[in-house]
Amino acid sequence: MILNLDPNFKPFTGQKEIEFKNFTFSGGEPHIKINPDFDTKEAVTITHRLNSFNDLGLLCLTVDALRRMDVKIISLFIPYFPAARQDRVMIKGEPLSVKVYADIINTMQLEKVFVFDAHSEVTPALVNNCEVIPNHTFIQTVIKTIGNEVKLISPDGGALKKIYKVSEFLGGVDVVECSKSRDVKTGKLSGFKVYEDDLQGIDCLIVDDICDGGGTFVGLAQELKNKNAGKLYLAVSHGIFNKGFEVLDCFEKIFTTNSFKDFDDEKVEVVKLKL
Ligand SMILES: O=P(O)(O)OC[C@H]1O[C@H](OP(=O)(O)OP(=O)(O)O)[C@H](O)[C@@H]1O
């Protein structure tokens, strides 16, 4: 049984859905009423785009309501794990946000917590019974859509392990390794290095987990062009795109999934998550 808390996000196709109504009380408190007309002995998987503390609140209430209906086995699919990038404290005074979310989720004693393309190994290390769903089939779909041969570009050392797994899944697509550096004091991006002498007109697909403002990809695209790359494509599992798509107009095409939100923009091609 599936309980899709976000009506626009239904990754488990063809499975029976549990019905519910959710609303907010006049005092601002979220609330849910689950239709009890289902076999509560069955396992339930909740899906939720958990992008804010409000979403987390609704999730807590939902799990509580299911437990009170005697549902024993509850799993959760969170496509974009909140604050996954805040996986270390950079400056004294900051929270270790990913742990705060993980600790709250751990109190729910879930059977499994599925996370799509976790930012780092910190998320699955902190979340009990976590299973990371890799980006492999997403990138496979992207490459099919592009239709021509591309090299996979890994923007930084942190993404290398993942990109070699993608390459292996795709039967050995070439990988170009890159690295990015940051100013130690400000944390701002200060440069990119592409570890290939000449890309000789070769089309390149940058693969990463998140595009937020896009600075990483614009800077890297420039460096790839300096190495004579051909057409440039960008595929990110989680599209935030907080500066819009204009800043990314160096890319022939941009691909993402609906893990974070829905998009209706001709500049981005959304591959809907289906499990
Ligand atoms: O679109 P942008 O605003 O440029 O951000 C995108 C980058 O941010 C994240 O890495 P981050 O730099 O947080 O990761 P790291 O410091 O853990 O390597 C993500 O993995 C991208 O590489």
The ligand as a Gaussian input file, in Angstrom:
#p B3LYP/6-31G(d) Opt

LIG

0 1
 O       24.319000      24.837000      -8.269000
 P       25.323000      25.218000      -7.244000
 O       24.832000      26.321000      -6.335000
 O       26.651000      25.522000      -7.824000
 O       25.493000      23.972000      -6.279000
 C       25.630000      22.687000      -6.799000
 C       26.702000      21.933000      -6.093000
 O       26.419000      21.958000      -4.687000
 C       26.525000      20.640000      -4.182000
 O       27.817000      20.405000      -3.815000
 P       28.530000      21.156000      -2.601000
 O       29.460000      22.155000      -3.169000
 O       27.543000      21.594000      -1.569000
 O       29.260000      19.888000      -2.071000
 P       30.513000      19.607000      -1.275000
 O       31.012000      20.898000      -0.719000
 O       29.974000      18.639000      -0.271000
 O       31.396000      19.004000      -2.301000
 C       26.152000      19.762000      -5.350000
 O       26.669000      18.457000      -5.200000
 C       26.716000      20.496000      -6.540000
 O       28.015000      20.066000      -6.842000

